[in-house]
């Protein structure tokens, strides 16, 4: 599957790059990258390809809710992490491996109903309808494989493998009342710290009969840590199967 996904991305780029024409988007007088501020769904294999090529790091991606990951937005630039100020555009555009959804806007890849305008400029056109129709079939195959990959990434075995990292998390430096839930990352889960006081761990503390007041407790003790890990290993996969996967899971939500 990994090679097939990358091959589809290459094929899609090849078909689309000469099939669509429009204004010069890297001209700052025409466009300021206003469409480059959303999280784009991406399969893990394509994210890994970008990392292997030196174009990105693991921190440039977050776990997704449709595909395995989403491309992060740089909060300082308020643009996608691949947006280059130097060229006023996407740094992946000429690599032949630009993620397919970023090609679709603004024409919509519909030869019979072309969207000729975007937020900044008119004049978009599809000049090779045959190539675009082929590209749509490639896109459908790409989406199907990306969804399959995401299911595998969030299978019980994969989830439990990423949960193993929590067993070595430094719980003895964390207050129980500061824990909101867990956060899924590239290859492991991490403790999610919430603002203010959080009640999600309180029931686990109550079960061990601790004499300390919950909000005054300075660290997560070993018995509570074991209960948390056991609860997650028994319930997280079931929750995902019923509710879908995402980047963060809140304990109060998981216990419902």
C-alpha positions in Angstrom: 0.0 0.0 0.0 2.7 2.6 0.8 4.3 2.5 -2.6 0.9 2.5 -4.3 -0.2 5.7 -2.5 3.0 7.5 -3.4 2.7 6.3 -7.1 -0.9 7.7 -7.1 0.4 11.1 -5.8 3.0 11.2 -8.5 0.5 10.3 -11.2 -2.0 12.9 -9.9 0.6 15.6 -9.9 1.6 14.7 -13.5 -1.9 14.7 -14.8 -3.0 18.0 -13.1 0.0 20.3 -13.4 -0.5 20.9 -17.1 -4.3 20.5 -17.2 -5.2 23.6 -15.1 -4.2 27.1 -15.9 -4.9 30.4 -14.0 -3.4 33.5 -12.6 0.2 33.6 -11.3 -0.4 32.7 -7.7 3.2 33.4 -6.6 2.7 37.1 -7.6 2.1 38.9 -4.2 0.0 41.4 -6.1 -2.4 38.6 -7.1 -2.4 36.3 -4.0 -1.3 36.3 -0.4 -1.7 32.5 0.2 -5.2 33.0 1.7 -6.2 29.4 0.9 -3.1 28.0 2.8 -4.3 28.3 6.3 -6.3 25.0 6.8 -5.2 21.6 8.0 -5.0 19.3 5.0 -5.6 15.6 5.4 -2.6 13.5 4.5 -1.6 9.8 4.8 1.3 8.8 7.0 3.2 7.4 4.0 3.2 10.7 2.3 4.1 12.6 5.4 7.0 10.1 5.9 8.1 10.8 2.3 8.2 14.5 3.0 10.3 13.8 6.1 12.6 11.5 4.2 13.2 14.1 1.6 14.1 16.7 4.2 11.1 18.8 3.4 9.4 18.4 6.8 9.7 17.0 10.3 7.3 14.9 12.4 6.3 18.1 14.3 4.8 19.4 11.0 2.0 16.9 11.2 -0.8 16.1 13.7 -3.0 13.1 14.0 -6.1 13.5 11.8 -9.7 12.4 11.9 -10.1 11.5 8.2 -6.6 10.3 7.1 -3.8 9.3 9.4 -2.5 12.9 9.7 -3.2 16.5 9.0 -0.6 19.1 7.9 0.0 21.6 10.6 -0.5 25.3 10.3 2.4 27.6 11.4 0.7 29.8 14.0 3.4 32.5 13.6 2.7 32.8 9.8 -0.9 31.6 10.0 -0.1 29.5 6.9 0.5 25.9 6.2 4.0 24.8 7.2 4.8 24.2 3.5 3.9 27.8 2.6 7.1 29.6 1.6 7.3 33.4 2.1 10.3 33.4 -0.2 8.3 32.2 -3.2 4.9 33.4 -1.9 3.5 29.9 -2.4 3.6 26.2 -1.7 7.2 24.8 -1.4 5.8 21.4 -2.6 4.3 22.8 -5.8 7.2 21.9 -8.1 8.3 18.7 -6.4 5.8 16.4 -8.2 4.6 15.2 -4.8 2.2 18.0 -3.8 -0.7 16.5 -1.8 -3.7 16.1 -4.1 -6.3 18.1 -2.1 -4.2 21.2 -2.6 -4.5 20.9 -6.3 -8.2 20.7 -6.4 -9.0 24.3 -5.3 -10.2 26.4 -7.0 -11.3 24.6 -10.2 -12.8 21.6 -8.3 -11.5 19.3 -11.0 -14.9 19.4 -12.7 -14.5 20.0 -16.5 -18.3 20.6 -16.8 -18.6 23.1 -14.0 -15.3 25.0 -13.6 -15.0 27.3 -10.6 -13.1 30.2 -12.3 -12.6 32.3 -9.3 -10.9 32.0 -5.9 -10.7 34.5 -3.0 -8.2 36.7 -4.9 -8.3 36.2 -8.6 -10.5 35.2 -11.5 -9.4 33.4 -14.7 -8.9 29.8 -13.7 -9.6 27.2 -16.4 -9.3 23.5 -17.2 -7.5 23.3 -20.5 -7.2 19.5 -20.6 -10.6 17.9 -19.6 -9.4 14.4 -20.5 -6.4 14.7 -18.1 -8.6 16.1 -15.4 -11.1 13.3 -15.7 -8.2 10.8 -15.4 -7.0 12.7 -12.4 -10.3 12.4 -10.7 -10.2 8.6 -10.9 -6.7 8.7 -9.5 -7.9 10.9 -6.7 -10.7 8.5 -5.8 -8.2 5.6 -5.6 -5.9 7.8 -3.5 -8.6 8.7 -1.0 -9.7 5.0 -0.7 -6.1 3.9 0.1 -5.6 6.8 2.5 -8.7 5.8 4.4 -7.5 2.2 4.5 -4.2 3.3 5.9 -5.9 5.4 8.5 -8.0 2.4 9.7 -4.8 0.3 10.0 -3.1 3.2 11.9 -6.0 3.2 14.4 -6.5 -0.6 14.6 -6.5 -2.1 18.2 -2.9 -3.4 17.6 -1.6 -0.1 16.4 -3.4 1.8 19.2 -2.0 -0.5 21.9 1.5 -0.2 20.4 1.4 3.6 20.7 -0.1 3.3 24.2 3.1 1.5 25.4 4.9 4.8 25.5 2.6 5.9 28.3 4.1 3.2 30.5 7.4 5.2 30.7 5.8 8.6 30.9 7.0 10.5 34.0 3.7 10.4 35.9 5.6 11.3 39.1 6.0 14.8 37.8 2.3 15.4 36.9 -0.6 16.3 39.2 -3.7 14.2 38.6 -5.8 17.3 38.4 -3.8 18.6 35.6 -4.5 15.6 33.3 -7.2 16.2 30.7 -6.6 13.1 28.6 -4.1 11.7 26.1 -2.8 13.1 22.8 -1.9 10.9 19.8 1.3 11.8 18.1 3.5 10.3 15.4 4.3 7.0 17.0 3.1 7.2 20.6 0.5 8.7 22.9 1.4 11.5 25.4 -0.4 12.8 28.5 -2.6 15.8 27.6 -2.4 18.6 30.1 -5.5 20.7 30.5 -5.9 24.2 31.8 -7.2 24.7 35.3 -8.4 21.7 37.3 -9.5 18.5 35.5 -11.7 15.8 37.0 -11.1 13.0 34.5 -8.6 11.1 36.7 -10.5 11.7 40.0 -12.4 8.4 39.8 -9.2 6.4 39.4 -7.8 8.1 42.5 -10.9 7.4 44.5 -10.7 3.7 43.7 -7.4 3.3 45.6 -8.7 4.9 48.8 -6.0 7.6 48.9 -6.0 9.9 51.9 -4.8 12.9 49.9 -7.3 15.5 48.7 -7.5 15.1 44.9 -6.8 18.7 44.0 -3.9 18.8 46.5 -2.2 15.6 45.2 1.2 16.6 43.8 1.9 13.5 41.6 0.2 10.5 39.9 1.1 7.5 42.1 2.0 4.1 40.7 -1.4 2.5 41.5 -3.3 5.2 39.7 -0.9 5.1 36.8 -1.6 1.3 36.4 -5.3 1.9 36.5 -5.1 4.6 33.8 -3.0 2.4 31.5 -5.3 -0.6 32.0 -8.4 1.6 31.4 -6.9 2.9 28.1 -5.8 -0.5 26.9 -9.3 -1.9 27.5 -11.4 1.0 26.2 -9.6 3.3 23.8 -9.9 1.0 20.8 -13.6 0.4 21.5 -14.2 4.2 21.7 -12.4 4.8 18.4 -14.4 2.0 16.7 -17.7 3.7 17.8 -16.7 7.3 17.5 -13.9 7.5 15.1 -10.3 8.6 15.6 -8.8 12.0 16.3 -5.7 13.6 17.8 -6.9 14.1 21.4 -9.0 11.9 23.7 -10.4 13.4 26.9 -10.8 11.1 29.9 -14.3 12.3 30.9 -15.4 11.6 27.3 -13.8 8.2 27.3 -15.5 7.1 30.5 -19.0 7.9 29.3 
